[in-house]
Amino acid sequence: MFRDRLRSAWVAVIAGLLVGAVVGFAVYQGSRLQGQSLYTLCGTTAGGVAAIVIHGYARSIQLTEITLSIPQFSNVKFAVTKDNKAVAWRLFVDTVTRVSLQPLDEGTGIVREAMNSLYAIFGSTRQTLAEARPSRRTGNVPTVEHLAIAMLNKELRPFLSAWHPKLQAWEKEHPGESEAEWPDNDRCRQELASVQSRLVRYAAGFGELSGVTNAQEIIGGTLELDEVT
């Protein structure tokens, strides 16, 4: 292995020397040009550099089509780049590891805990988007930021705005009492379950945009170990 590394290092050094020699010779020859030949060389060089930049930009943007069950993103192509793949991965990890995505069966779990987790997702998602570099767009094709903002404004904000003040007011009036005594407990749990089912699709979408395979199985906890080895 050491010999292979040493051989690779020498190959890299020799290749670098050859490229340097060619570039140096080209610069020397170019410095001797005048008039029309000089302008032709400059134009050719500028055109070559522009072509490389355009080619690199085009390759950096890929389109992938994912099918989501949430209405506003049904059968839509999303623009995927290296940068927003990293953003999608952070959002995927953040959503799938939260308590808020775990269903509360009847008589189990605590609505307050789930609601606090939803608030945590709201804050961490907003922070992730604020810290990330804005994605480059191709026409009207949406990016991961659109999916994340839709999750905040279409799912989390309406639920939290409606139910958090009600739960908070009851907790203030009934300190120390069991949450099961809250008159709106059952209805809140029903709406929470509906929101959670849609959040699972958002999380799966983040996973697919980040390149995660079997995202749905990971979220549901049904992925077998031999599938990832």
DRENPA-441874 format. One record per residue: residue number from 1; residue in one letter; x, y, z of N, C-alpha, C in turn. Coordinates in nm, 2 decimals. Each point is the difference from the previous one (the first is absolute). Layout:
N
n_res_nc1_nc2_nc3_cac1_cac2_cac3_cc1_cc2_cc3
NUM_a_X_Y_Z_X_Y_Z_X_Y_Z
...
***
This chain:
229
n_res_nc1_nc2_nc3_cac1_cac2_cac3_cc1_cc2_cc3
1_m_0.08_-0.12_0.00_-0.08_0.12_0.00_0.09_0.13_0.00
2_f_0.11_-0.01_0.08_0.09_0.12_0.00_0.06_0.02_-0.13
3_r_0.04_-0.11_-0.07_0.06_0.02_-0.13_-0.10_0.06_-0.10
4_d_-0.13_-0.04_0.01_-0.10_0.05_-0.09_-0.02_0.15_0.02
5_r_0.00_0.04_0.13_-0.01_0.14_0.03_0.12_0.08_-0.05
6_l_0.12_-0.06_0.02_0.12_0.07_-0.05_0.00_0.01_-0.15
7_r_-0.05_-0.10_-0.07_-0.01_0.00_-0.14_-0.10_0.11_-0.05
8_s_-0.11_0.00_0.07_-0.10_0.10_-0.03_0.05_0.14_0.02
9_a_0.08_0.02_0.10_0.05_0.14_0.03_0.10_0.04_-0.11
10_w_0.08_-0.10_-0.04_0.10_0.04_-0.11_-0.07_0.03_-0.13
11_v_-0.11_-0.08_-0.03_-0.08_0.03_-0.12_-0.06_0.14_0.01
12_a_-0.05_0.04_0.11_-0.06_0.13_0.02_0.11_0.11_-0.02
13_v_0.12_-0.03_0.06_0.11_0.10_-0.02_0.04_0.02_-0.14
14_i_0.02_-0.11_-0.07_0.04_0.00_-0.14_-0.11_0.07_-0.09
15_a_-0.13_-0.04_0.03_-0.11_0.07_-0.08_0.00_0.15_0.03
16_g_0.02_0.04_0.12_0.01_0.14_0.03_0.11_0.07_-0.07
17_l_0.12_-0.06_0.00_0.11_0.06_-0.07_-0.03_0.02_-0.15
18_l_-0.06_-0.11_-0.06_-0.03_0.01_-0.14_-0.10_0.11_-0.03
19_v_-0.10_0.00_0.08_-0.11_0.11_-0.02_0.07_0.14_0.02
20_g_0.08_0.01_0.10_0.06_0.13_0.02_0.09_0.04_-0.11
21_a_0.07_-0.10_-0.06_0.09_0.03_-0.11_-0.08_0.05_-0.12
22_v_-0.11_-0.07_-0.03_-0.08_0.04_-0.11_-0.06_0.13_0.02
23_v_-0.05_0.03_0.12_-0.06_0.13_0.02_0.11_0.11_-0.01
24_g_0.11_-0.02_0.06_0.11_0.10_-0.01_0.04_0.02_-0.14
25_f_0.01_-0.10_-0.09_0.04_0.02_-0.14_-0.11_0.08_-0.07
26_a_-0.13_-0.03_0.03_-0.11_0.07_-0.06_0.00_0.15_0.04
27_v_0.03_0.02_0.12_0.01_0.14_0.05_0.11_0.08_-0.07
28_y_0.12_-0.07_-0.01_0.11_0.06_-0.07_-0.03_0.03_-0.14
29_q_-0.06_-0.09_-0.07_-0.03_0.02_-0.14_-0.11_0.11_-0.02
30_g_-0.09_0.00_0.10_-0.10_0.11_-0.01_0.05_0.13_0.02
31_s_0.11_0.02_0.09_0.06_0.13_0.03_0.07_0.05_-0.13
32_r_0.03_-0.08_-0.09_0.07_0.04_-0.12_-0.09_0.05_-0.11
33_l_-0.13_-0.03_0.02_-0.10_0.03_-0.10_-0.03_0.15_0.00
34_q_-0.04_0.06_-0.11_-0.04_0.14_-0.01_-0.12_0.01_-0.09
35_g_-0.07_0.11_0.01_-0.10_0.03_-0.10_-0.11_-0.10_0.00
36_q_-0.04_-0.04_-0.13_-0.12_-0.09_-0.02_0.02_-0.13_0.07
37_s_0.12_-0.06_0.00_0.03_-0.13_0.06_-0.02_0.00_0.15
38_l_0.04_0.12_0.06_-0.02_0.01_0.15_-0.15_0.00_0.03
39_y_-0.08_0.08_-0.07_-0.14_0.01_0.03_-0.07_-0.13_-0.03
40_t_0.05_-0.07_-0.10_-0.06_-0.13_-0.03_0.02_-0.10_0.12
41_l_0.12_0.00_0.05_0.04_-0.08_0.11_-0.09_0.03_0.12
42_c_-0.01_0.13_0.03_-0.08_0.04_0.12_-0.14_-0.03_-0.01
43_g_-0.06_0.01_-0.12_-0.14_-0.03_-0.02_-0.02_-0.15_0.01
44_t_0.09_-0.08_-0.06_-0.01_-0.14_0.01_0.01_-0.05_0.15
45_t_0.09_0.06_0.07_0.01_-0.04_0.14_-0.12_0.04_0.08
46_a_-0.05_0.12_-0.02_-0.12_0.04_0.07_-0.12_-0.09_-0.03
47_g_-0.01_-0.03_-0.13_-0.11_-0.09_-0.04_0.01_-0.14_0.06
48_g_0.12_-0.05_0.01_0.02_-0.13_0.06_-0.03_0.00_0.15
49_v_0.04_0.11_0.07_-0.03_0.01_0.14_-0.15_0.01_0.02
50_a_-0.07_0.08_-0.08_-0.14_0.01_0.01_-0.07_-0.13_-0.02
51_a_0.04_-0.08_-0.10_-0.06_-0.13_-0.03_0.02_-0.09_0.12
52_i_0.12_0.00_0.06_0.02_-0.09_0.12_-0.09_0.04_0.11
53_v_-0.02_0.14_0.03_-0.08_0.04_0.11_-0.15_-0.04_-0.03
54_i_-0.04_0.02_-0.12_-0.14_-0.03_-0.03_-0.03_-0.15_0.01
55_h_0.10_-0.08_-0.05_-0.01_-0.14_0.01_0.00_-0.05_0.15
56_g_0.08_0.06_0.08_0.00_-0.03_0.14_-0.13_0.03_0.07
57_y_-0.05_0.12_-0.04_-0.13_0.04_0.06_-0.11_-0.09_-0.04
58_a_0.00_-0.04_-0.12_-0.11_-0.09_-0.05_0.01_-0.13_0.07
59_r_0.12_-0.05_0.02_0.02_-0.13_0.06_-0.04_0.00_0.15
60_s_0.01_0.12_0.06_-0.02_0.01_0.14_-0.15_0.00_0.03
61_i_-0.09_0.02_-0.10_-0.14_0.00_0.02_-0.06_-0.13_-0.06
62_q_-0.06_-0.08_0.08_-0.07_-0.12_-0.05_-0.15_0.01_0.04
63_l_-0.08_-0.06_-0.08_-0.14_0.00_0.03_-0.04_-0.14_0.04
64_t_-0.07_-0.01_0.11_-0.05_-0.13_0.04_-0.15_0.01_0.02
65_e_-0.08_-0.10_-0.03_-0.14_0.01_0.01_-0.04_-0.09_0.12
66_i_-0.07_0.05_0.10_-0.05_-0.07_0.11_-0.15_0.02_0.01
67_t_-0.07_-0.10_0.04_-0.14_0.00_0.02_-0.04_0.01_0.14
68_l_-0.06_0.11_0.04_-0.04_0.03_0.14_-0.15_0.00_0.01
69_s_-0.05_-0.05_0.11_-0.14_-0.01_0.02_-0.07_0.13_0.05
70_i_0.09_0.10_0.04_-0.06_0.13_0.04_-0.04_0.07_-0.12
71_p_-0.12_0.07_0.00_-0.06_0.05_-0.12_0.08_0.10_-0.07
72_q_0.07_0.10_0.07_0.07_0.10_-0.07_0.13_-0.04_-0.07
73_f_0.04_-0.13_0.02_0.12_-0.05_-0.07_-0.02_-0.13_-0.06
74_s_-0.12_-0.02_-0.06_-0.03_-0.13_-0.06_0.06_0.00_-0.14
75_n_0.08_-0.11_-0.03_0.07_-0.02_-0.13_0.07_0.12_-0.05
76_v_0.09_0.06_0.08_0.08_0.11_-0.03_0.15_-0.03_-0.01
77_k_0.07_0.05_-0.10_0.14_-0.02_-0.01_0.07_0.11_0.09
78_f_0.10_-0.05_0.08_0.08_0.08_0.09_0.14_0.02_-0.06
79_a_0.05_0.12_0.01_0.14_0.02_-0.04_0.09_-0.05_0.12
80_v_0.10_-0.08_-0.03_0.09_-0.05_0.10_0.14_0.03_-0.03
81_t_0.07_0.07_0.09_0.14_0.03_-0.02_0.08_-0.06_0.12
82_k_0.13_0.01_0.00_0.08_-0.05_0.11_-0.03_0.08_0.13
83_d_-0.03_0.13_-0.01_-0.02_0.08_0.11_-0.14_-0.04_0.07
84_n_-0.10_0.00_-0.08_-0.13_-0.03_0.06_-0.02_-0.14_0.03
85_k_0.08_-0.09_-0.05_0.00_-0.14_0.05_0.04_0.00_0.15
86_a_0.11_0.08_0.03_0.04_0.00_0.14_-0.10_0.06_0.09
87_v_-0.08_0.10_-0.05_-0.11_0.06_0.07_-0.11_-0.10_0.02
88_a_-0.03_-0.07_-0.10_-0.11_-0.10_0.01_0.04_-0.11_0.10
89_w_0.13_-0.04_0.00_0.04_-0.10_0.10_-0.01_0.05_0.14
90_r_0.03_0.12_0.03_-0.01_0.06_0.13_-0.15_0.00_0.04
91_l_-0.08_0.04_-0.09_-0.15_0.00_0.03_-0.05_-0.14_0.02
92_f_0.05_-0.09_-0.08_-0.05_-0.14_0.02_0.03_-0.06_0.13
93_v_0.13_0.02_0.04_0.04_-0.05_0.13_-0.07_0.07_0.12
94_d_-0.02_0.13_-0.02_-0.07_0.08_0.11_-0.14_-0.05_0.02
95_t_-0.07_-0.02_-0.12_-0.14_-0.04_0.02_-0.02_-0.14_0.04
96_v_0.07_-0.10_-0.05_-0.02_-0.14_0.03_0.04_-0.03_0.14
97_t_0.09_0.08_0.07_0.04_-0.04_0.13_-0.08_0.07_0.11
98_r_-0.10_0.07_-0.04_-0.08_0.08_0.10_-0.12_-0.09_0.05
99_v_-0.04_0.03_0.13_-0.11_-0.07_0.06_-0.13_0.03_-0.08
100_s_-0.01_0.11_-0.06_-0.12_0.05_-0.06_-0.05_-0.09_-0.12
101_l_0.09_-0.08_-0.06_-0.04_-0.09_-0.10_-0.05_-0.13_0.04
102_q_0.01_-0.03_0.13_-0.04_-0.12_0.06_-0.15_0.01_0.04
103_p_-0.09_-0.09_-0.05_-0.14_0.01_0.03_-0.03_-0.02_0.14
104_l_-0.10_0.07_0.05_-0.05_-0.02_0.14_-0.12_-0.09_0.00
105_d_0.02_-0.12_0.04_-0.12_-0.09_0.01_-0.09_0.05_0.11
106_e_-0.12_-0.05_0.00_-0.10_0.04_0.10_0.04_-0.04_0.14
107_g_0.01_0.10_0.09_0.04_-0.02_0.13_0.15_-0.01_0.03
108_t_0.08_0.03_-0.11_0.14_0.00_0.02_0.06_0.14_-0.05
109_g_0.12_0.02_0.04_0.07_0.12_-0.05_-0.06_0.13_0.07
110_i_0.07_0.11_-0.03_-0.04_0.13_0.06_0.00_0.10_-0.12
111_v_-0.12_0.07_-0.01_-0.02_0.09_-0.11_0.10_0.12_0.02
112_r_0.02_0.04_0.12_0.10_0.11_0.03_0.14_-0.03_-0.05
113_e_0.04_-0.12_0.02_0.13_-0.04_-0.05_0.01_0.00_-0.15
114_a_-0.11_-0.05_-0.07_0.00_0.00_-0.14_0.00_0.15_-0.05
115_m_-0.08_0.08_0.06_-0.01_0.14_-0.04_0.13_0.07_0.02
116_n_0.07_-0.02_0.11_0.14_0.06_0.01_0.09_-0.05_-0.11
117_s_-0.01_-0.13_-0.04_0.08_-0.05_-0.10_-0.03_0.07_-0.13
118_l_-0.12_0.03_-0.03_-0.04_0.07_-0.12_0.06_0.14_0.00
119_y_0.00_0.06_0.11_0.06_0.13_0.01_0.15_-0.01_-0.02
120_a_0.06_-0.10_0.04_0.15_-0.02_-0.02_0.03_-0.02_-0.15
121_i_-0.09_-0.08_-0.07_0.02_-0.01_-0.14_-0.01_0.13_-0.07
122_f_-0.10_0.08_0.04_-0.02_0.13_-0.06_0.12_0.09_0.01
123_g_0.05_0.00_0.12_0.12_0.09_0.03_0.13_-0.05_-0.08
124_s_0.02_-0.13_0.01_0.12_-0.06_-0.06_-0.01_0.01_-0.16
125_t_-0.11_-0.02_-0.05_-0.02_0.01_-0.15_0.03_0.14_-0.04
126_r_-0.06_0.10_0.07_0.02_0.14_-0.04_0.15_0.04_0.02
127_q_0.07_-0.06_0.10_0.14_0.03_0.01_0.08_-0.06_-0.11
128_t_-0.03_-0.13_-0.04_0.07_-0.07_-0.11_-0.01_0.08_-0.13
129_l_-0.12_0.05_-0.02_-0.02_0.08_-0.13_0.07_0.13_0.01
130_a_0.00_0.07_0.11_0.07_0.12_0.02_0.15_-0.01_-0.02
131_e_0.06_-0.11_0.04_0.14_-0.02_0.00_0.05_-0.06_-0.14
132_a_-0.09_-0.05_-0.07_0.03_-0.07_-0.13_0.02_0.11_-0.11
133_r_0.08_-0.04_-0.10_0.01_0.08_-0.12_-0.12_-0.02_-0.09
134_p_-0.06_0.11_-0.04_-0.13_-0.01_-0.09_0.03_-0.09_-0.12
135_s_-0.09_-0.09_-0.03_0.02_-0.09_-0.11_-0.02_0.08_-0.13
136_r_0.08_-0.05_-0.10_-0.01_0.06_-0.14_-0.12_-0.07_-0.06
137_r_-0.08_0.07_-0.07_-0.13_-0.05_-0.06_0.02_-0.01_-0.15
138_t_-0.08_-0.10_-0.06_-0.01_-0.01_-0.14_-0.14_0.03_-0.04
139_g_-0.03_0.12_-0.05_-0.13_0.04_-0.03_-0.09_0.00_0.12
140_n_-0.12_-0.06_-0.01_-0.09_0.00_0.11_0.00_-0.12_0.09
141_v_0.11_-0.08_-0.02_0.01_-0.13_0.07_0.02_0.03_0.15
142_p_-0.08_-0.05_0.09_0.02_0.02_0.14_0.12_-0.07_0.06
143_t_0.05_0.04_0.11_0.12_-0.06_0.07_-0.04_-0.05_0.14
144_v_0.09_-0.05_0.07_-0.02_-0.05_0.13_-0.06_0.11_0.10
145_e_0.05_0.12_-0.03_-0.05_0.11_0.09_-0.15_0.02_-0.01
146_h_-0.05_-0.02_-0.12_-0.15_0.01_-0.02_-0.07_-0.11_0.08
147_l_0.05_-0.12_0.00_-0.06_-0.11_0.07_0.00_0.03_0.15
148_a_0.12_0.05_0.05_0.01_0.03_0.14_-0.09_0.11_0.05
149_i_-0.01_0.11_-0.08_-0.08_0.11_0.03_-0.15_-0.04_0.00
150_a_-0.04_-0.08_-0.10_-0.13_-0.05_0.00_-0.04_-0.08_0.12
151_m_0.10_-0.08_0.05_-0.02_-0.08_0.12_-0.03_0.09_0.12
152_l_0.08_0.11_0.01_-0.02_0.10_0.11_-0.13_0.07_-0.01
153_n_-0.04_0.05_-0.12_-0.11_0.09_-0.01_-0.13_-0.08_-0.03
154_k_0.00_-0.12_-0.05_-0.12_-0.07_-0.03_-0.04_-0.10_0.10
155_e_0.10_-0.05_0.08_-0.02_-0.10_0.10_0.02_0.04_0.14
156_l_0.13_0.04_0.03_0.03_0.03_0.14_-0.06_0.13_0.05
157_r_0.01_0.11_-0.07_-0.06_0.12_0.05_-0.15_0.00_0.03
158_p_-0.08_-0.05_-0.10_-0.15_-0.01_0.03_-0.03_-0.08_0.13
159_f_0.06_-0.12_0.01_-0.03_-0.09_0.11_0.05_0.07_0.13
160_l_0.12_0.05_0.01_0.05_0.06_0.12_-0.08_0.13_0.04
161_s_-0.03_0.07_-0.10_-0.08_0.13_0.03_-0.14_-0.03_0.05
162_a_-0.06_-0.11_-0.04_-0.13_-0.04_0.04_0.00_-0.06_0.14
163_w_0.10_-0.10_0.02_-0.01_-0.08_0.12_0.09_0.04_0.12
164_h_0.11_0.06_-0.03_0.09_0.03_0.11_-0.06_0.10_0.10
165_p_-0.07_0.11_-0.05_-0.06_0.09_0.10_-0.11_-0.07_0.09
166_k_-0.07_-0.09_-0.07_-0.11_-0.07_0.08_0.06_-0.09_0.11
167_l_0.10_-0.08_-0.04_0.06_-0.09_0.10_0.07_0.08_0.11
168_q_0.07_0.11_-0.04_0.07_0.08_0.09_-0.10_0.07_0.10
169_a_-0.11_0.04_-0.05_-0.10_0.06_0.09_-0.06_-0.10_0.10
170_w_-0.02_-0.12_-0.05_-0.05_-0.11_0.09_0.10_-0.04_0.11
171_e_0.13_-0.01_-0.04_0.10_-0.03_0.09_0.02_0.10_0.11
172_k_-0.02_0.13_-0.04_0.01_0.11_0.10_-0.11_-0.01_0.10
173_e_-0.12_-0.03_-0.05_-0.12_-0.01_0.09_0.00_-0.13_0.08
174_h_0.06_-0.10_-0.04_0.00_-0.13_0.07_0.14_-0.05_0.02
175_p_0.08_0.07_0.08_0.14_-0.05_0.02_0.01_-0.13_0.07
176_g_0.08_-0.09_-0.05_0.02_-0.13_0.06_-0.10_-0.11_-0.04
177_e_-0.11_0.04_-0.07_-0.10_-0.10_-0.04_0.04_-0.07_-0.12
178_s_-0.05_-0.13_-0.02_0.03_-0.08_-0.11_-0.05_0.06_-0.13
179_e_0.08_-0.01_-0.10_-0.04_0.05_-0.13_-0.13_-0.07_-0.05
180_a_-0.02_-0.12_0.05_-0.12_-0.08_-0.05_-0.13_0.07_0.05
181_e_0.01_0.09_0.10_-0.12_0.07_0.04_-0.03_0.13_-0.09
182_w_0.08_0.03_-0.08_-0.02_0.11_-0.09_-0.12_-0.03_-0.10
183_p_-0.10_0.08_0.00_-0.12_-0.03_-0.08_0.03_-0.01_-0.15
184_d_0.10_0.07_-0.05_0.04_0.00_-0.14_0.11_-0.11_-0.04
185_n_0.03_-0.08_0.10_0.11_-0.09_-0.02_-0.02_-0.10_-0.12
186_d_-0.12_-0.06_-0.01_-0.02_-0.09_-0.11_0.00_0.07_-0.13
187_r_-0.06_0.11_-0.01_-0.01_0.07_-0.13_0.14_0.05_-0.04
188_c_0.08_0.05_0.09_0.14_0.04_-0.03_0.08_-0.12_-0.04
189_r_-0.02_-0.11_0.06_0.08_-0.12_-0.04_-0.04_-0.04_-0.14
190_q_-0.12_0.01_-0.04_-0.05_-0.03_-0.13_0.07_0.09_-0.11
191_e_0.00_0.13_0.03_0.06_0.09_-0.10_0.15_-0.02_0.00
192_l_0.06_-0.03_0.12_0.15_-0.03_0.01_0.03_-0.12_-0.09
193_a_-0.08_-0.10_0.01_0.03_-0.12_-0.08_-0.01_0.03_-0.15
194_s_-0.09_0.09_-0.04_-0.01_0.03_-0.14_0.12_0.08_-0.04
195_v_0.05_0.09_0.08_0.12_0.08_-0.03_0.12_-0.09_-0.01
196_q_0.01_-0.09_0.09_0.11_-0.10_0.00_0.01_-0.08_-0.12
197_s_-0.12_-0.05_-0.05_0.00_-0.08_-0.12_0.05_0.08_-0.12
198_r_-0.03_0.13_-0.01_0.05_0.08_-0.11_0.15_0.04_0.02
199_l_0.04_0.02_0.13_0.14_0.03_0.02_0.09_-0.12_-0.04
200_v_-0.05_-0.12_0.01_0.08_-0.12_-0.04_0.03_0.01_-0.15
201_r_-0.09_0.05_-0.08_0.02_0.02_-0.15_0.10_0.11_-0.02
202_y_0.00_0.11_0.08_0.10_0.10_-0.01_0.14_-0.06_0.03
203_a_0.01_-0.07_0.11_0.13_-0.06_0.04_0.05_-0.10_-0.11
204_a_-0.09_-0.08_-0.06_0.04_-0.09_-0.11_0.04_0.08_-0.12
205_g_-0.06_0.12_-0.03_0.04_0.08_-0.11_0.14_0.06_0.03
206_f_0.03_0.04_0.12_0.14_0.05_0.03_0.10_-0.12_-0.02
207_g_-0.04_-0.12_0.04_0.09_-0.11_-0.02_0.03_-0.03_-0.15
208_e_-0.11_0.00_-0.08_0.02_-0.02_-0.14_0.08_0.10_-0.07
209_l_-0.02_0.13_0.04_0.08_0.11_-0.06_0.15_-0.01_0.04
210_s_0.02_-0.05_0.12_0.14_-0.02_0.05_0.07_-0.12_-0.06
211_g_-0.07_-0.09_-0.07_0.05_-0.12_-0.05_-0.01_-0.12_0.09
212_v_-0.08_0.01_0.10_-0.01_-0.11_0.09_-0.09_-0.11_-0.06
213_t_0.04_-0.12_0.00_-0.08_-0.11_-0.06_-0.08_-0.06_0.12
214_n_-0.12_-0.05_-0.03_-0.08_-0.06_0.10_-0.04_0.10_0.11
215_a_-0.02_0.12_-0.04_-0.03_0.11_0.10_-0.13_-0.04_0.08
216_q_-0.10_-0.05_-0.07_-0.12_-0.03_0.07_0.02_-0.11_0.10
217_e_0.08_-0.10_-0.03_0.02_-0.11_0.09_0.08_0.05_0.12
218_i_0.09_0.09_-0.02_0.08_0.06_0.11_-0.09_0.07_0.10
219_i_-0.09_0.08_-0.06_-0.10_0.07_0.09_-0.09_-0.09_0.08
220_g_-0.04_-0.11_-0.07_-0.09_-0.09_0.06_0.06_-0.10_0.09
221_g_0.14_0.00_0.00_0.07_-0.10_0.09_-0.01_-0.14_-0.05
222_t_-0.02_-0.02_-0.13_-0.02_-0.13_-0.06_0.12_-0.05_-0.08
223_l_0.11_0.09_-0.01_0.11_-0.03_-0.08_0.09_-0.11_0.07
224_e_0.02_-0.11_-0.07_0.08_-0.11_0.05_0.15_0.04_-0.01
225_l_0.08_-0.05_0.09_0.15_0.03_0.00_0.06_-0.05_-0.12
226_d_-0.04_-0.11_-0.06_0.07_-0.05_-0.12_-0.03_0.09_-0.12
227_e_-0.09_0.09_0.01_-0.03_0.09_-0.11_0.10_0.11_-0.01
228_v_0.07_0.03_0.11_0.09_0.12_0.00_0.14_-0.05_0.01
229_t_0.03_-0.13_0.01_0.14_-0.04_0.01_0.06_-0.02_-0.14
***
